[in-house]
Amino acid sequence: MPPRRRRSKNQFAATLEERGAARVFAFDEARFGLKVWHRRCWCPYGARPPWLHEDRYLWLWLYAAVEPTTGDAVVLFLPRTDSPCLQAFLDALQRHCAPGADEAIAVVLDGSGSHTGARVHWPAGLQRVPLPPLSPELNPAERWFEELRAALANRVFDTLADLEAALVAALRPYWEEPKRLISLLAYPWWREAVEHITTL
């Protein structure tokens, strides 16, 4: 499996060139809920951490597409992971990017069933670029979700509205300072591939 993934990295630039991509976004969705993520925390020596816990299974989904080389991002809070929600997100991404008639926006995403359903109609100008199977580490969006989960860890929220407000607060620094996303997500192999297509 590792050699296959290395080949995928090496072929990324060729894939983008073949698709005629002008820009490249990484896309994924992540589930955030009232159930608490526990992480390490400081406490007095010999004392147990005062873990707060919430067992309610209420969730929302954060859909995110991010351009690692510029820090440009589009996010939506949606209730499910299914074809209609993905369609709504792709339509929003297309409106945000407004690709010209002779250019394409590559959207890199995994092979989840909701991403490949027949009910999803890709808007003009957006092209699906699938990741190899079982390779979430190749998707920069996953790295962003790790940071957001860390920001919300060990916290209890009473409602999904409270959780959404906390997520917006965690997202805001990245919107206000795109360089933070670039430093976090612009993997060297991704940057090299994008530089290749922009210098053709």
VMD Tcl script that draws the C-alpha trace (Angstrom):
set ca {
  {0.00 0.00 0.00}
  {2.67 2.69 0.81}
  {4.32 2.41 -2.65}
  {0.91 2.89 -4.26}
  {0.36 6.08 -2.27}
  {3.80 7.41 -3.19}
  {2.98 6.86 -6.86}
  {-0.26 8.77 -6.34}
  {1.70 11.74 -5.02}
  {4.11 11.58 -7.95}
  {1.23 11.44 -10.44}
  {-0.78 14.25 -8.88}
  {0.64 16.98 -11.13}
  {0.02 14.88 -14.25}
  {-3.57 14.23 -13.15}
  {-4.21 17.94 -12.63}
  {-2.66 18.79 -15.99}
  {-4.78 16.15 -17.71}
  {-7.93 17.65 -16.16}
  {-6.95 21.17 -17.25}
  {-7.20 22.37 -13.64}
  {-6.59 26.03 -12.91}
  {-7.15 25.69 -9.14}
  {-7.19 22.71 -6.77}
  {-9.35 22.33 -3.66}
  {-9.28 19.56 -1.07}
  {-12.76 18.56 0.08}
  {-14.17 16.49 2.90}
  {-16.81 16.59 5.59}
  {-16.46 16.01 9.33}
  {-19.00 15.17 12.00}
  {-19.10 17.36 15.10}
  {-21.47 16.57 17.95}
  {-22.43 17.20 21.56}
  {-20.56 14.06 22.65}
  {-17.26 15.28 24.07}
  {-13.77 14.56 22.67}
  {-11.34 14.09 25.54}
  {-7.77 15.33 25.21}
  {-4.95 15.75 27.68}
  {-5.24 18.72 30.02}
  {-3.21 20.24 32.82}
  {-4.13 19.43 36.42}
  {-2.36 19.34 39.80}
  {0.09 16.48 40.31}
  {-1.67 13.45 41.78}
  {-5.16 14.74 40.92}
  {-7.48 13.29 38.32}
  {-8.56 15.64 35.53}
  {-12.13 16.92 36.06}
  {-13.52 15.46 32.83}
  {-16.90 16.82 31.83}
  {-18.95 14.50 29.67}
  {-22.01 14.63 27.45}
  {-23.55 11.46 26.02}
  {-26.23 12.91 23.75}
  {-25.85 11.78 20.14}
  {-26.72 14.99 18.33}
  {-24.54 15.94 15.38}
  {-23.96 18.41 12.61}
  {-21.63 18.07 9.65}
  {-19.01 20.55 8.54}
  {-18.46 20.44 4.78}
  {-15.21 22.12 3.79}
  {-13.26 22.73 0.60}
  {-9.90 24.42 1.01}
  {-7.25 25.54 -1.46}
  {-4.03 24.75 0.45}
  {-1.80 27.00 -1.65}
  {-3.88 30.16 -1.12}
  {-5.83 29.52 2.09}
  {-9.12 30.14 0.27}
  {-11.90 28.04 1.81}
  {-15.62 27.39 1.56}
  {-17.47 25.80 4.49}
  {-21.10 24.93 5.16}
  {-22.86 23.39 8.15}
  {-25.23 20.70 6.87}
  {-27.41 18.13 8.67}
  {-26.31 14.93 6.91}
  {-23.77 13.27 4.65}
  {-25.77 12.37 1.59}
  {-26.06 13.27 -2.07}
  {-28.45 16.25 -1.65}
  {-26.17 17.87 0.94}
  {-23.11 17.30 -1.23}
  {-24.98 18.78 -4.19}
  {-25.81 21.89 -2.16}
  {-22.16 22.25 -1.18}
  {-20.83 21.77 -4.73}
  {-23.26 24.40 -6.00}
  {-22.01 26.82 -3.32}
  {-18.39 26.06 -4.20}
  {-19.06 26.69 -7.88}
  {-20.67 30.04 -7.09}
  {-17.71 30.97 -4.90}
  {-15.07 30.05 -7.51}
  {-17.03 31.15 -10.61}
  {-14.74 29.26 -13.01}
  {-14.47 30.56 -16.57}
  {-15.63 28.59 -19.58}
  {-12.08 27.45 -20.40}
  {-10.89 26.54 -16.91}
  {-11.60 23.82 -14.40}
  {-11.54 23.65 -10.61}
  {-10.24 20.29 -9.40}
  {-11.89 18.99 -6.23}
  {-9.89 16.25 -4.51}
  {-12.04 13.95 -2.37}
  {-12.34 10.37 -1.18}
  {-14.53 7.60 -2.55}
  {-17.31 7.78 0.04}
  {-20.67 6.54 -1.21}
  {-22.20 9.99 -0.79}
  {-19.47 11.39 -3.07}
  {-20.11 8.97 -5.91}
  {-23.91 8.70 -5.96}
  {-25.77 9.03 -9.23}
  {-27.87 11.83 -7.72}
  {-24.84 14.15 -7.55}
  {-24.51 16.33 -10.65}
  {-21.18 18.13 -10.71}
  {-21.63 21.81 -11.62}
  {-19.95 23.18 -14.73}
  {-16.31 23.96 -14.10}
  {-15.84 21.55 -11.16}
  {-14.05 18.24 -11.73}
  {-13.90 15.35 -9.28}
  {-10.37 14.03 -8.58}
  {-10.65 10.87 -6.44}
  {-8.11 9.93 -3.80}
  {-6.67 6.40 -3.72}
  {-8.62 4.04 -1.42}
  {-7.80 4.14 2.32}
  {-5.58 7.21 2.13}
  {-7.11 9.99 4.29}
  {-3.62 11.31 5.05}
  {-3.41 12.55 1.45}
  {-6.34 14.93 1.98}
  {-5.25 18.27 3.51}
  {-8.82 18.96 4.68}
  {-8.43 16.13 7.22}
  {-5.52 18.00 8.83}
  {-7.71 21.07 9.27}
  {-10.41 19.00 10.95}
  {-7.82 17.73 13.44}
  {-7.10 21.32 14.50}
  {-10.79 22.14 14.84}
  {-11.45 19.05 16.96}
  {-8.53 19.97 19.22}
  {-9.99 23.46 19.68}
  {-13.32 21.98 20.84}
  {-11.96 19.10 22.94}
  {-12.91 18.78 26.63}
  {-15.82 21.19 26.18}
  {-19.51 20.51 26.73}
  {-22.16 22.22 24.58}
  {-25.82 22.39 25.55}
  {-27.20 22.65 22.02}
  {-26.10 22.22 18.42}
  {-26.45 26.01 18.06}
  {-23.82 26.44 20.80}
  {-21.58 23.92 19.07}
  {-21.98 25.71 15.74}
  {-21.09 29.04 17.34}
  {-17.95 27.50 18.83}
  {-17.00 26.04 15.46}
  {-17.44 29.42 13.79}
  {-15.17 30.96 16.42}
  {-12.57 28.24 15.78}
  {-12.81 28.78 12.01}
  {-12.62 32.57 12.09}
  {-8.84 32.89 12.62}
  {-8.26 30.88 9.45}
  {-10.63 33.09 7.45}
  {-9.03 36.26 8.78}
  {-5.48 35.01 8.26}
  {-5.32 32.58 5.29}
  {-1.57 32.12 5.82}
  {-2.44 29.92 8.79}
  {-4.17 27.48 6.45}
  {-1.31 27.63 3.96}
  {1.27 26.76 6.63}
  {-0.94 23.95 7.93}
  {-2.15 22.37 4.68}
  {0.22 23.16 1.79}
  {2.03 19.81 1.76}
  {5.22 20.00 -0.35}
  {3.99 17.45 -2.91}
  {0.67 19.30 -3.24}
  {2.42 22.65 -3.67}
  {4.77 21.24 -6.31}
  {1.86 19.83 -8.31}
  {-0.03 23.13 -8.24}
  {3.10 25.08 -9.19}
  {3.48 22.70 -12.13}
  {0.02 23.45 -13.56}
  {0.29 27.21 -12.94}
  {3.59 27.50 -14.83}
  {2.48 25.62 -17.95}
}
mol new
graphics top color blue
foreach p $ca { graphics top sphere $p radius 0.5 }
foreach p [lrange $ca 0 end-1] q [lrange $ca 1 end] { graphics top cylinder $p $q radius 0.2 }
display resetview
